[in-house]
Amino acid sequence: MSSTNSNETEISLILLDDNNIFTLGLREVLNTEEFKDINIIATGKIADFSSLLKQYEVNLWVISLDFNQYPEKVKQFLKFLPQLSNEYPHLSLVILVSWEFVGDFSSIPIIKGSCYKNADINELVKTFRICAKGETYFSVKNTLFSPKINSWFSRQCKFGLQQIQGEIINIDDYIKGKKLSIADILYWQGRKRELKLAKWLITQLSPDFYEFISDSSKENNQSKIDKNFAQIDNYNSQIIVSDSPQNTYDLILLKIQSSLKNSTSKLLEIDILQESKKQELLMIILQEWIISVRELRNLNIDKDNVSEKINIYIKELWQNSTIKFLNRYYLPESESDTDSINSYSLLDLVMKESESLLKETVPKIPFILDIISYEIYQQNLVIDNETYEYDSKSNQDIEAIIIENIIIHIANLVIEFTLNKFSDNTNIKHKLFNLELKSSRKVAMFRNNLIWKYRKEKYWQNPKNIFEDQYEMLKLGYQGIETCIITHSRHQELKTIQGLPWAVTILIELRDSLYRVVQSLERTIGKVVVYLLTEVIGGGIGLIGKGILQGIGNRIKN
């Protein structure tokens, strides 16, 4: 039976969840004709609540709380719910929780309803529609156990989780600080997996207990709320994704959460970021990619016109990702700072920079048009005269490599822009950069190394790859970022090469043409050297040795 009603009033809502997988999944499910009355106008993390509150007026705020994955963030949010209720009594919130959550939301006036995250979609939609009308609907059932027992059990589980997390951190520090053999690495990785499994089991068994404390203080103000929500995002919480990916995007998400260590032989712009910020940036770009692909699919653009729109599509992908990422961290340090940087806001700077991005960078990212046609029109991929059928499990790897390469390149462009415009900003350096790369000198050295990398790629590596009909792709492995080679005809690009890159291709061709001559000459010289050593010099040494031995023999006889 359909859940829609043609007479339903449109519901505008904002969805907040620190787990991007759940956010993407719910948006995808609700983006159907069946639920056309529900319009998700924005998504974000719990820490984005305060900033989004200033920008939007909506019927409903849907906030997903997962005590298992983000316990500290959830605690911070719940702690300030009474305060928010006093400050914004007109708000309507729906809280989504995991099944083991213990608590009663009915005492908070602005919370109109609650529901389990894993509830049926029709139950979720029912909750949204009822609460959007101003009515209340709580489908979360209270536990039958005593709150004191739950509280004690929750504390015991929390203590165990802290010990396990400490062991995991110790293992990570030990592995980083030493050069270990393969056997040792496998042992410690196995030990780490065991601890993570134990951590997961405890989080599944432990109840999420929270007791609301009414806030009688009237000192609440907007700046205090902003500060509290900013604190929520300071916790290094781990996002848990499925170990059994169902599609390419699940596979990419799983890899992002595994490791983003640079395992290539070259420097990457994102190397300057903290590990958690790398993950955050790539997650944002992947989310924007999925949203953009879906929007392009809904626009029903003719296949012949896609190639004309591709540059605009990538430009918007970069713009949205850059703004969404840097908005969380960039703050002008002073009035002079806002007047200088140059008299532009972050949005203005991004828009201005995107034009040069179109001309210089987009053409260097391979297979963009191919993968978009594959995603939108279910058109087969053809690479190096080999056909990869749409949605085939056997072709998931090549699809993932192409998308991962695009995502990593966009991430590098975001950080390149950040280094060019905000490398001296204290907030950026403190919140984003690695500890060992925070000083001005280290940042300058890092940028100089990037410049040398750009020159090497422009004048040597790129011409070489074009001449050899290959693309060097960046992909996500389970142990970090790796490189792989995809062969594909680049004859048209070879015709357009000029200047020093063209000279490089000539040198490579000259080397190839002289290779057999040099190889033959080496063999001939080698044979001559061997003959001289064995027959001439060796024979002479043999005669001398024979004479010495005969002389010694005669001396002994005498």
Protein Blocks (a to p, Z undefined) as FASTA:
>chain_A
ZZbdfkbccdddddddfblklmmmmmmmmmcfklmmbccfbdcdfklmmmmmmmpccfbd
cddddfklmmmlmmmmmmmmmmmmmmmmmbccdddddfklgcdfklpmklnbdcdfkbcf
klmmmmmmmmmnopacdfbdcdfbdfklmmmmmmmmmmmmmmmmmmmmmmmmmmmmpccd
fklmmmmmmmmmmmmmmmmmmmmmpccdddddddfbfkbcfklmmmmmmmmmmpccdddd
dfbdfbfklmmmmmmmmpccdfbfbdcfklmpcfklmmmmmmmmmmmmmmmmmmmmmnop
afklmmmmmmmmmmmmmmmmmmmmmmmmgccfbfklmmmnoopafklmmmmmmmmmmmmm
mmmpghklmmmmmmmnopacdeehiacdehiaklmmmmmmmmmmmmmmmmmmmmmmmmmm
mmmgmklmmmmmcfklmpmklmmmmmmmmmmmmmmmmmmmmmmmmmnopaddddddfkbc
cdddddddfklmmmmpghjllmmmmmmmmmmmmmmmmmmmmmmmmmmmmmmmmmmmmmmm
mmmmmmmmmmmmmmmmZZ
